[in-house]
Amino acid sequence: MAPAPLALSLGDPAGIGPEIVVKAWRALRQTGPAFMVVGDAQVIAATDGGAAIHLVAGPGEAAEAFAGALPVLDLPVSSAPHPAEAIIGWIETAARLALSGKAGGLVTAPIAKGPLYAAGFAFPGHTEFLGQIAPASDPAARGPIMMLTAADLRVALVTIHEPLARVPGLLSEGAIVNAGLVTARSLGRDFGVDHPRLAVCGLNPHAGEDGALGGEEEAIIAPAVRALRALGVDATGPYPADSLFHAEARTRYDAVLCMYHDQALIPVKMLDFWGGVNVTLGLPIVRTSPDHGVAYDIAGSGKARPDSLIAAIRLAADIARRRAA
């Protein structure tokens, strides 16, 4: 059986989310994958260029309507005390639809963290929030793992939305092993990689230069690589990050395990800024999102590109099909 239509949370209505959702629907309406938007139908209808809206009660109604109109589960902003609470509610509703199996997976349009924090949102981002709604399906996993994909590059993160000064203290052998296990298993289950190869980044310049430029590689990262190999994962490293992402290097692995946010996101965005996709690994549901933010500076201008959202929708559908098989 084909997976059910995807649930797509609208994201920040003041950003480019509504615009790229409409543009993604226009691009995919004839070919699919079908999706249903969880958000405010009036906000979507007011988007420049607009779209025909078909109000639905759930994903089951979305597939039939999708070619002719954009299916929307209407949860108006005005029904929540604060817009941030509406945004959080859209994410949670869409996630629970995926968790129940009514939706084939979850795609999230961009959110801005600041307004959500001001409203009491207690999580650094989508990934951590979804980890509470849909706890890890793998009993060996200790929380969700963020992976970014672009072209022929996949990068997974050990730490995610953390200040750089905190990263060394957050690294541990256990955290690296957890991220490596979750990534390797997801490569097999979700991406169809039969024998996943993981390259593990160092933390310091030159991967520590044998301790001269930092001791985390010898004390934490190398033991974690050995532990992963003992568990059957084809992991190697730690490698210097500055020589790990060029074209020839990318032929030697299926994913890179990075120690912190920018170490992973800079090469992804340099390689394919418009087409990158964020994937959350280790959840019982499929979750992807575009690899960019709300872009308040161009919201409402008609200039926003939907490439990354379209790629996220397609990847979510691909993963859902593999899991269903």
TIMAR-796849 format. One record per residue (C-alpha): residue in one letter; z, y, x. Coordinates in steps of 0.25 Angstrom, whole numbers, padded with zeros to 4 digits, always signed. Example, Ala and Ser with C-alpha at 12.3 -4.5 7.8 and 13.67 -1.06 7.14 Angstrom:
<nodes>
a+0031-0018+0049/s+0029-0004+0055/
</nodes>
This chain:
<nodes>
m+0000+0000+0000/a-0003+0014+0004/p+0010+0023+0007/a+0013+0033-0004/p+0009+0047-0002/l+0017+0055+0008/a+0028+0065+0004/l+0026+0079+0011/s+0037+0089+0012/l+0032+0103+0011/g+0041+0109+0022/d+0044+0124+0023/p+0036+0131+0011/a+0036+0144+0019/g+0029+0137+0031/i+0015+0131+0032/g+0020+0118+0025/p+0013+0121+0011/e+0000+0125+0018/i-0002+0113+0027/v+0003+0104+0015/v-0009+0109+0007/k-0019+0109+0018/a-0015+0094+0021/w-0017+0090+0007/r-0030+0097+0007/a-0034+0089+0019/l-0029+0076+0014/r-0031+0076-0001/q-0043+0067+0000/t-0039+0058+0011/g-0024+0057+0010/p-0014+0054+0014/a-0008+0058+0001/f+0005+0066+0001/m+0015+0073-0009/v+0021+0086-0005/v+0036+0088-0008/g+0038+0103-0009/d+0036+0115-0018/a+0023+0114-0026/q+0022+0129-0028/v+0023+0132-0013/i+0012+0122-0010/a+0003+0128-0022/a+0005+0142-0016/t+0000+0138-0002/d-0012+0146+0001/g-0024+0138-0003/g-0015+0130-0012/a-0017+0116-0017/a-0017+0108-0030/i-0003+0103-0032/h+0000+0090-0040/l+0015+0089-0043/v+0020+0075-0041/a+0033+0068-0043/g+0032+0059-0031/p+0022+0054-0020/g+0017+0043-0030/e+0009+0054-0037/a+0004+0060-0025/a-0007+0051-0021/e-0015+0052-0033/a-0014+0067-0034/f-0016+0070-0019/a-0031+0072-0019/g-0031+0082-0030/a-0018+0089-0027/l-0007+0091-0018/p+0005+0082-0023/v+0018+0090-0023/l+0032+0085-0027/d+0037+0099-0031/l+0051+0103-0026/p+0051+0118-0027/v+0058+0127-0017/s+0064+0135-0028/s+0072+0122-0032/a+0080+0122-0020/p+0091+0133-0016/h+0084+0136-0003/p+0070+0133+0002/a+0075+0125+0014/e+0082+0116+0004/a+0068+0114-0003/i+0062+0110+0010/i+0073+0100+0014/g+0071+0094+0000/w+0056+0092+0001/i+0058+0085+0014/e+0069+0076+0008/t+0062+0073-0004/a+0049+0069+0003/a+0057+0061+0013/r+0064+0053+0002/l+0051+0050-0005/a+0046+0044+0008/l+0059+0037+0010/s+0058+0031-0004/g+0044+0026-0002/k+0038+0035-0013/a+0031+0043-0002/g+0024+0037+0010/g+0030+0046+0020/l+0035+0060+0023/v+0027+0072+0029/t+0035+0085+0031/a+0029+0099+0031/p+0036+0108+0041/i+0049+0114+0039/a+0056+0126+0047/k+0070+0121+0052/g+0077+0135+0052/p+0077+0138+0037/l+0081+0123+0034/y+0093+0125+0044/a+0097+0138+0037/a+0098+0130+0024/g+0107+0119+0030/f+0096+0109+0034/a+0104+0100+0044/f+0093+0093+0052/p+0085+0098+0064/g+0072+0095+0056/h+0064+0085+0047/t+0066+0073+0056/e+0081+0074+0056/f+0082+0076+0041/l+0073+0065+0038/g+0081+0056+0047/q+0093+0058+0037/i+0084+0056+0024/a+0077+0044+0029/p+0086+0037+0040/a+0079+0029+0051/s+0073+0016+0046/d+0075+0010+0060/p+0090+0006+0062/a+0088+0008+0077/a+0084+0022+0075/r+0094+0034+0076/g+0086+0044+0069/p+0071+0049+0066/i+0062+0052+0078/m+0052+0063+0078/m+0038+0060+0083/l+0026+0069+0085/t+0012+0064+0085/a-0001+0072+0089/a-0014+0066+0093/d-0010+0054+0102/l+0004+0059+0105/r+0017+0054+0099/v+0030+0060+0103/a+0044+0056+0098/l+0057+0064+0100/v+0071+0060+0105/t+0077+0073+0101/i+0070+0082+0090/h+0074+0096+0086/e+0085+0098+0097/p+0087+0110+0106/l+0082+0107+0120/a+0095+0109+0126/r+0101+0098+0118/v+0090+0087+0121/p+0096+0081+0133/g+0110+0079+0127/l+0103+0072+0115/l+0095+0062+0123/s+0101+0049+0124/e+0096+0035+0127/g+0098+0031+0112/a+0091+0043+0106/i+0079+0040+0115/v+0079+0025+0112/n+0080+0028+0097/a+0068+0037+0098/g+0060+0028+0106/l+0062+0016+0097/v+0059+0024+0084/t+0047+0029+0090/a+0042+0016+0095/r+0044+0009+0082/s+0037+0020+0075/l+0025+0020+0084/g+0024+0005+0080/r+0027+0006+0065/d+0021+0020+0061/f+0010+0022+0072/g+0005+0008+0074/v+0008+0008+0089/d+0009-0007+0092/h+0016-0005+0106/p+0022+0009+0107/r+0023+0016+0120/l+0034+0027+0122/a+0034+0037+0133/v+0048+0043+0134/c+0049+0058+0139/g+0059+0063+0149/l+0068+0075+0146/n+0067+0083+0159/p+0055+0088+0167/h+0049+0076+0175/a+0057+0066+0166/g+0069+0071+0175/e+0063+0068+0188/d+0073+0057+0192/g+0084+0065+0187/a+0081+0078+0195/l+0077+0085+0182/g+0086+0079+0172/g+0094+0066+0170/e+0090+0062+0156/e+0078+0054+0160/e+0087+0044+0169/a+0099+0044+0160/i+0094+0044+0146/i+0079+0043+0144/a+0075+0032+0154/p+0086+0023+0149/a+0081+0025+0135/v+0067+0021+0139/r+0072+0008+0145/a+0080+0006+0132/l+0068+0007+0124/r+0060-0002+0133/a+0071-0012+0131/l+0070-0011+0116/g+0055-0014+0117/v+0049+0000+0117/d+0038+0003+0127/a+0045+0016+0132/t+0042+0022+0145/g+0048+0035+0152/p+0054+0045+0153/y+0042+0053+0157/p+0040+0068+0160/a+0036+0075+0147/d+0026+0083+0155/s+0017+0072+0158/l+0018+0063+0146/f+0009+0070+0136/h-0005+0072+0142/a-0017+0063+0137/e-0016+0052+0147/a-0001+0051+0145/r-0002+0049+0130/t-0010+0036+0132/r+0002+0029+0138/y+0012+0030+0126/d+0012+0030+0111/a+0023+0040+0110/v+0032+0049+0119/l+0047+0050+0117/c+0051+0064+0119/m+0065+0069+0122/y+0064+0083+0114/h+0056+0091+0104/d+0047+0099+0113/q+0044+0088+0123/a+0037+0081+0111/l+0032+0092+0103/i+0025+0100+0113/p+0015+0089+0118/v+0012+0085+0103/k+0009+0099+0099/m+0001+0102+0111/l-0008+0089+0109/d-0010+0092+0094/f-0003+0104+0088/w-0009+0103+0074/g-0009+0088+0072/g+0005+0084+0077/v+0014+0076+0067/n+0029+0074+0067/v+0033+0060+0063/t+0047+0055+0061/l+0050+0041+0066/g+0061+0032+0062/l+0062+0035+0048/p+0060+0026+0036/i+0049+0036+0031/v+0036+0041+0037/r+0038+0056+0040/t+0028+0065+0047/s+0026+0080+0048/p+0017+0091+0054/d+0021+0095+0069/h+0023+0109+0066/g+0032+0119+0059/v+0032+0128+0047/a+0023+0139+0053/y+0029+0151+0045/d+0020+0160+0053/i+0007+0155+0046/a+0013+0150+0033/g+0004+0155+0022/s-0007+0159+0031/g-0016+0147+0028/k-0017+0144+0043/a-0008+0132+0044/r-0015+0119+0049/p-0011+0106+0041/d-0016+0097+0053/s-0002+0092+0057/l+0003+0090+0042/i-0010+0082+0039/a-0008+0073+0052/a+0007+0071+0047/i+0002+0067+0034/r-0008+0057+0039/l+0002+0051+0049/a+0013+0049+0039/a+0003+0042+0030/d-0001+0033+0042/i+0013+0030+0046/a+0016+0027+0031/r+0004+0017+0030/r+0009+0010+0043/r+0023+0008+0038/a+0017+0003+0024/a+0009-0007+0032/
</nodes>
